[in-house]
Amino acid sequence: MRKNALIRDRRGYSTLFWAMFLSMVLIPLMAFTLELGRFFYARQAITNAADSAALAAATEIDRNLYQSDGAVALTPSVYSWARQAALSSSGTLDKAGVNPSVGAISVNGTTVSVVVSANLDLLFPSIVPDITITKFGTAQVRMLKN
């Protein structure tokens, strides 16, 4: 008779339901939200790195040629300056071991475009496939004239 009373007693079902709900739904959802926030932060940091690299590349032009003809020609040191600017403005990604790399620098008229990409595998678990972010930065070449 005592065994029958335990089967009909339903006081523990609510606790079991909420424990299962928290462990199967709410905790993974919170983890996903944190990872998604980390992804958007990393994407913004790579965008900032691309913009900084473009500004650095736009300052590394042949000034004499630009003043005389208005043509834009990049100096040989443009890649090192763009790479240095991208690394210094990538936020806290360098602490995690993520370093943006400058891919290509092109000139169209007076606009300098830079491609910056970064592999974010170190930020996310191994379940997620290869995550590479590529961003484009542009800057206008302008020079003050006397």
C-alpha positions as CSV (number, residue, x, y, z in Angstrom):
1,M,0.0,0.0,0.0
2,R,2.8,2.4,0.7
3,K,4.3,1.7,-2.7
4,N,1.0,2.7,-4.4
5,A,1.0,6.1,-2.6
6,L,4.5,6.9,-3.8
7,I,3.6,6.3,-7.4
8,R,0.5,8.5,-7.2
9,D,2.4,11.3,-5.5
10,R,3.3,14.0,-8.1
11,R,5.2,16.6,-6.1
12,G,8.6,15.9,-7.6
13,Y,7.6,16.1,-11.3
14,S,7.9,19.9,-11.5
15,T,11.4,19.8,-10.1
16,L,12.4,17.1,-12.6
17,F,10.9,19.1,-15.5
18,W,12.7,22.3,-14.6
19,A,16.0,20.5,-14.1
20,M,15.7,18.9,-17.5
21,F,14.6,22.2,-19.1
22,L,17.5,24.1,-17.7
23,S,20.1,21.5,-18.6
24,M,18.8,20.7,-22.1
25,V,17.4,24.0,-23.4
26,L,18.4,27.1,-21.3
27,I,22.1,26.4,-20.7
28,P,22.9,25.6,-24.3
29,L,20.9,28.6,-25.5
30,M,23.0,30.8,-23.2
31,A,26.2,29.3,-24.4
32,F,25.2,29.9,-28.0
33,T,24.3,33.5,-27.2
34,L,27.8,34.1,-25.7
35,E,29.5,32.5,-28.7
36,L,27.4,34.5,-31.1
37,G,28.4,37.7,-29.2
38,R,32.0,36.7,-29.4
39,F,31.7,36.2,-33.2
40,F,30.2,39.6,-33.7
41,Y,32.9,41.2,-31.6
42,A,35.6,39.5,-33.6
43,R,34.0,40.5,-36.9
44,Q,33.9,44.1,-35.8
45,A,37.5,44.0,-34.7
46,I,38.5,42.6,-38.1
47,T,36.5,45.4,-39.8
48,N,38.4,48.0,-37.6
49,A,41.7,46.3,-38.6
50,A,40.8,46.5,-42.3
51,D,39.9,50.2,-42.0
52,S,43.1,51.0,-40.2
53,A,45.1,49.1,-42.7
54,A,43.5,51.0,-45.5
55,L,44.3,54.3,-43.8
56,A,47.9,53.3,-43.3
57,A,48.1,52.2,-47.0
58,A,46.7,55.5,-48.1
59,T,49.4,57.4,-46.3
60,E,52.1,55.3,-47.9
61,I,52.0,56.8,-51.4
62,D,54.7,58.4,-53.6
63,R,54.0,61.9,-52.5
64,N,56.1,63.6,-55.3
65,L,54.2,61.7,-58.0
66,Y,50.8,62.5,-56.4
67,Q,51.7,66.2,-56.1
68,S,52.9,66.5,-59.7
69,D,50.4,64.2,-61.6
70,G,47.7,63.4,-59.1
71,A,48.5,59.7,-59.7
72,V,48.6,57.3,-56.8
73,A,51.5,54.9,-56.6
74,L,52.2,52.9,-53.4
75,T,55.6,52.6,-51.9
76,P,57.3,49.3,-51.2
77,S,56.7,49.6,-47.5
78,V,52.9,49.8,-47.8
79,Y,52.4,46.1,-46.8
80,S,54.4,46.4,-43.7
81,W,52.6,49.6,-42.6
82,A,49.2,48.1,-43.4
83,R,50.0,44.9,-41.5
84,Q,51.3,46.9,-38.5
85,A,48.1,49.0,-38.5
86,A,45.9,46.0,-38.8
87,L,47.6,44.2,-35.9
88,S,47.5,47.3,-33.6
89,S,43.8,48.0,-34.2
90,S,42.4,44.4,-34.0
91,G,41.3,44.9,-30.4
92,T,41.8,42.1,-27.9
93,L,42.0,39.4,-30.6
94,D,45.8,39.3,-30.4
95,K,45.5,38.1,-26.7
96,A,43.5,35.1,-28.0
97,G,46.2,34.4,-30.7
98,V,44.1,35.7,-33.6
99,N,46.2,37.8,-35.9
100,P,44.6,39.5,-39.0
101,S,46.6,39.2,-42.2
102,V,46.7,41.8,-45.0
103,G,45.8,40.0,-48.3
104,A,45.8,42.5,-51.1
105,I,46.1,46.2,-51.5
106,S,44.8,47.8,-54.7
107,V,44.4,51.4,-56.0
108,N,41.5,52.7,-58.0
109,G,41.9,56.3,-58.8
110,T,42.5,57.9,-55.4
111,T,40.8,55.1,-53.4
112,V,43.0,52.5,-51.7
113,S,41.4,49.2,-50.9
114,V,42.8,46.6,-48.5
115,V,41.7,43.0,-47.9
116,V,42.1,41.8,-44.3
117,S,41.3,38.3,-43.1
118,A,41.6,36.3,-39.9
119,N,41.0,32.7,-38.9
120,L,38.9,32.5,-35.8
121,D,39.4,28.8,-35.0
122,L,41.1,29.6,-31.7
123,L,38.1,31.5,-30.4
124,F,35.5,28.8,-30.9
125,P,35.2,25.1,-30.0
126,S,36.3,22.4,-32.4
127,I,32.7,21.5,-33.2
128,V,32.4,24.6,-35.4
129,P,34.0,24.3,-38.8
130,D,36.7,26.6,-40.2
131,I,35.7,30.2,-39.4
132,T,37.6,32.8,-41.5
133,I,36.4,36.4,-41.7
134,T,37.4,38.6,-44.6
135,K,36.8,42.3,-44.6
136,F,37.5,45.1,-47.0
137,G,38.7,48.5,-46.0
138,T,38.9,51.6,-48.2
139,A,40.4,55.0,-47.8
140,Q,40.8,58.1,-49.9
141,V,44.2,59.6,-50.7
142,R,44.2,63.3,-49.9
143,M,47.1,65.7,-49.5
144,L,47.2,69.2,-48.4
145,K,48.5,71.6,-51.0
146,N,50.5,74.7,-50.2
